[in-house]
Amino acid sequence: MMLNRQRILVELLRSAGRPLRRIELVKWAFVLRHETPSGGGNAFYEFLPFKQGPYSFNLKREIDSLVRSGSVTADDTHWAAQEKFSISDREARDVAKIAARFRELETDALLKYVYTQHPEYTVNSELERRAERPFAEPAIFTAGYEGLQVDAFLNRLIQAGMRRLVDVRHNPIARRYGFHKSTLSDLSARVGIEYLHIPELGIPSVDRAGLDVTVTRSDLFARYERDRLPEQESTVASLAESMRGKSSVLVCMEAAPCECHRSRLAERLADRTGLPVIHLDHSS
């Protein structure tokens, strides 16, 4: 079944009236997401700064799937589509405005527009940088990816100035694209974030079974502090020392730090280092 964001992507291609260069489609989708009333819908693609400005790993993955299904045609440099799919009137108006605005624009002019209006997305660009990538002073940062696309999550870390992602999941697998260990490690490296997995600082899945009430979760975290962290004293000490030297973020799944063991680990690291704890939650 085609997702709504995929139908909108196909409609962008169809409305162009010509094959779009791959960089064009990405930038059209970015402007749709950031400069239109609909934003492409609630679950439209998110973006991060990459080699040619704003980019979406998720968009690239899904359009490759559309090519395989035959909804989109592709050659080495362009994408195109002819079939029309149903989207909301609001989204259709925004797609039509994007197509009318940019279909006659040369790629260089399109890039200049996007770079000028959204300089924060040029911090990794190999073409032109209109902003410097931020790097945070060391602290005990934490973040959860629950409810986020991987592009939005990595962009959050980039904009917060993170240089290292410390995965503290015991078993780093995920159904959502981008958060399985191998994929997250690869994508992080591609945007200049070091990836480090420390499974011994996670909580095994068998111990997490049945976490459906706050008191049960609190009991689990209390046991984690009492039993597991002392067993991993040397690992905690090594991580504390490395977090003094490089802006690093403890990463797990849960959006709210109070619902994740990373909050207890962060407190232990703060005690060792004297650094403040900063939670990069969805509202930050």
N, C-alpha and C positions, 0 to 999 in steps of 0.2 A: 504494500500500500504506500502510495507516494505521500510524503509529509507536505504540509502546507508551505513550508519554506522552500521545499523543492519545486512545488508548482510555481511559486513566485519567481524562482530562479529561471525556470523554463520560460515563463512569461516575459521576463527581462530580455532573454535571448530572442524570443519571437518578436517582441515589440521593436527590437533594434532594426529589423528589416534588412539586416546584413549579418554575416558572421562577425562575431566580436573576438578581438584578440583576448587572450586569456587574462592579461593584466587589466584590460578594459572591464570585463565582466566583474572581476573582483572589486574594482574601484566603484563601478556602478552600484553593486550590492552594498558596499560600504556607505556610500552617500545615501542610498535608500534607508539603511539602518539608522544613520545619524542625523539626517536632515529632512525627514519627511514626517508628517503626522502619524502615519501608521507604523513607521519604523520597520516595515516588513512583517509586522505581526509579533505576538508575544514571544515566539520561539525562533525568531529569525537568527541568522548567523551573527556571531560575535567576531571581533577582529583584534589583532595584536600587531605591533610594529615588527616588520620583517625586512627582507633585503630590498624590496621595492615599495616600501611604505606599508600601509595597512594590508593585512593578509589574514586568511582564515584556513587553517588546516582542515577544519570540519567541512567547509564549503568545498574544498578541493576533493576531499574523500567522497562527498556525496555526489558531486557532479561526475566523478569517475563512475559511480554506480549508475547514474542516469545515462551515461554513454553506453555502458554495458547493456542496459535495458532497452536501448534504442530511442529513448525520449530526447536525447541530445546527440548530435553528430559532432565529430571532432577530427581535426588533423593535428599536425605538429604545433601549430601556433594559434588556432582559432577554435571556438565553439559556436554552434548554431542550433536552432530549434524551429520547427514549423507548427507542431501540434499545440492547440490552445487548451488550457486547463482552467477550471473554474476557481476563481479566488474572489474575495469580498470586493464590493464596489470601492470601498475605501482604499484597499491595497491596489486595486486595478488603476485607480486615479493616480496614485503615487508612482506606480510603475510607468504609466504613460508619460508622466511629467519627467521622470528620469530619462526615458528614451528620447523624448523630444528635446531635452536640454543638451544631451551629450552625443547623440548619434552622428552629428556632423563635426564633432570636436576631435582634433588630432590627439593622439595618445600623449604627446609631450605636454599639450595644453591641459589635458585632463589631470595628468600627474601634478602639474604646477598648481592647479586649483586645489586638489586634495592636500598637497603638501602645505600650501599656504593656510588653508582653513583648519587643518588638523596637524600642526607641527609635532605634537606629542607622539604621532605614529611614524615619525621619521627617525627615531632615535637609533634604529638598527639599519637604516637604509644604506645601501651601497651606491646609490645614485646621488643623493643630496641629503644632508642632515640639517634640519631647521630648529632642532632642539637637542640638548645634551641628555643622554640617558641618566636618570637619577641613580645614585648609589647611597643607600642609607647608612648612617652610623650604626655600629653593632648594637643589637638589643636582642631580647628573646622574643622573636616574632613567631606567630603561629597563624595557620590558615586552614580552612576546610573547603573542599571543592563541591560539597553537596549542592545540587540544583544548578550547577554552572556548566557551561560548555568549556572544553579545555582551553579554547582561545581566550575566553573571558577570564578564566582562572590565571593563566600565564600572564595575561596583560595586567591583571591586578598585581602580580608579583613584580613585573617589570616596573610599573608606575610607582610601586612602593619602594623601589630601589634594592630588590633582593638580588644577591649574586649566587646563592646556593639554596637548593631545595632539599630539605632533610625529610625523607619519607619515613615516618615512624609507624606505618601500618605493619602488623606482623605478617600478613599475607596480602601483598599489594596487587590484588586483582580487582577488576571493576567491569560491569556491563557497559557503562557509559564510555563512549569512545574517548581515548586519550589518557585514561587514568590507570590502565594496566601498567605495571612496572616498566616493561620494555618500551612501550610507546611513550610514556611520560618521560622516561630518561632520554629518549631520542628527541622528542619535541623540546624539552627543556634545553638540551645542548644546542639545538638549532637556533634558539633565541638568546643564547649566551648566559644560561643559568646552569651551574653545576648541579648534578643530581647525586644524592647520597642516600642509600637505603640502609636503615639500621633496624632490622626485624626484631632484634632482642629487646628493643624498647617499645615494642607493640604489645598488644594483648591477643593471645591466640583465639581463634574463632570459637573454639569449644567453650571458652570461658565467657564469651559474649552472648551465648545463646539465651534467649528469653528476656532480653533487655527491653521491657515494655513499660516499666514504671520508674519514676525518678529514684525511689529509695533503693531499688535493685541496682541501678547504675551507680549511685553513690557508694553502695557497698562494694561494688566491683572496683571502683577507683580507689577506695580506701585500701583494699587489699593490694592493688597495684603499687600504691605508695609504700605500704608496710612491708610487702614481701618481694615484689619483682625489682623495684628500683634499687634496694640494697644489694640484691644479687648481681646487679649490673653496675656496681659502683665505678669500676674502671672505665666502662663505656660512657657513663654519664660524665665522668671527669674529663675524658678525651673530647667529648662533644662540647662541653662547657668551654674548654680551652679554645677549640676551633671557632666557636661562636663569638669569642672575644675579638677575633681577627678578621672576620668576614661576615657581612650582613647575610644571615641565614634564617630560614623560616621552617618551623616544624609543621609538617603537612600530614593531615589525616582526612577522613571523609566528612565527618559531621560539620555542619555549618556553624553551630553554636559551640564555642569552646567549652562551656560548662557541661556539655553532653559528650565530651571527648576526653580521653586520657591525656591528650597533649597538654591540657591545661595544668594537670598535676605535674607532668614532666617539666613544663615551662617554669613552674614555681620552684622545682628542685634546682633547675639550671640557674634561675635568678638568684637563689640563695648562694650558689657557688661563685657566681660571677659578679654579683652586685649590679647586673644590668637590669633595666626595666623590662617588664613583659608587655608586649604590644600584640593584640589580637587583630589580624587583618580580616575582620568579618565582613559580611556582604554589605554592611552599611557604611564601612569605612572608606 
